[in-house]
Structures are given as structure tokens and as C-alpha cells.
Amino acid sequence: MTAVLRYYRTDLRRAFLSPRFLGAVLVVCLIYVVSALPEMRHDDYTVVELFDAVNGFNSLMNVFLVASVICYGTSFCADRQNHFDRYLTIRVSPSHYAFSRVVSCWLSTVSAVFLGCWLFVSVMRLGVPLYDASYVMEEGSVDFYMLLQDGKPLLFLQYFILIRMFAAGMWSTAALLSSTFFPSVFVTMAAPLILNRLYSVVFYLLKLPFRFSIDRLTDASVYLGSVRHGLIYTCTFFFAITVLLAIAFFFRARRVMKNA
């Protein structure tokens, strides 16, 4: 058991100390900066306004789906290509390998998004006011905009960031699962974009309620009654899908490794 725990610790260290982790943090921050540039042409803007605008409909945020894979989403694919997985399974069973990999992937991804988003906020804060109390959207009486009316801009920002974290964790797990079917780094990186489009097609064909729209939940544009209910429902929705994807990865990766 000690060897297994040591392996879990090593896998987490590999995920968090990899240059890919730092790269993911910087990419997330850069995506927000580039997406916010059009809003900076105005004379008066605040960090909250920039962050709110970026999290709305913005085509550049599609890159965010790819960024969620950078940390550890391609790790299984890379291990298969260089046969490093064979060495690892000498130390631990395929089951422990698969479990450790999906946990490390999810944790490193949500951490990178958390740090990347707050890095953006911190950089912007150096020369831009945090928020203006007069900034009230049309949705000001709905859900998370109430946080601004209550004078809680940091909680408003964290609301968005938590949702982005759970969404990114879901997509990184989806990419990890896809790598067990298509052992290509490029296909794995593109998997979130492809799967997101497929889900959108199914969503509109089946005419599902907006509360099941991944895109709308990600940009927090679905009315769910209150701040607390909105956050709990959205994060639970993304995490539930993540668990299903993780279970599928566990059994698929274990089968692939046993048949190798």
C-alpha cells in the first residue's frame, strides 16, 4: 500500500511540477487578456466589466476548451506512445494507474484555471479599478449579479471562476477518455472542441431545457433562482459528467493496458 500511495504522490507531483502546468496557467491568463482587448478600447472599464464581458459570448473562449487539456489531458496518450505506461504498471496495477491519472488530470486542470483566472484579475488590477458600484447589468436582479449589488465583486469573480474550473475539469477528463480510443496528441487536444460541438447538436435536436446546455451553464447565463442554487447546480452538473467520464476512462484505460 505504501508503494501505491507513493505512486499517487509521484503522479500528482508530475502533473503539478510539469512545465505544462505553468504553461496552462499562462495560457488561461492570455486567453482572458486577448479576449478582453476589444473592451479596453473604451475609456472607462473595470476588472469586473472585463471579466464579465469575456465570460459572455466570445469566440476566442473556444480556445479555453483546448487549454483545459494542456496540463495532463494528453498524459495517457504520451505514456502509450513512449511505452512509459509499461514501466509504470510494473510498479502499480493498471487500476491504480488509471485512478491516479484521472485524479491528477482533474486536480491539475482545475488548479491551473483557478490560478490563470486570478492571475488575469491581478494583472488587470494593477492599472484598472476592481469595479464600479454603478455597473449594473440588465440581469442585475438575477442570480450572481446580486453579488455586485451587494458590493461583493470578489465573490462575483470567484463565482465565474469556480464554474470555469469545473467545466475545464470536465473537458480535460473527456480528452483523457478520448485518448484511450485515439492515441494521438492532436486528436486529444481537439477532443473538447469536437465533443462540445456534438453535444450542442444533440442539445438542439432533442430541444433540451437550457439548464442542460453546457455552453449556457459555462457562461452562467441560465436563470436558476438564486446565487447558491445556480452555483451548486452548475458545478454539480459538470462534476457529475466528470465522474461518468472518469469511470469510463478507468475501465477503458485498464483494458487497453492489460491488452498491450
Disulfide bonds with the S-S distance in Angstrom:
none
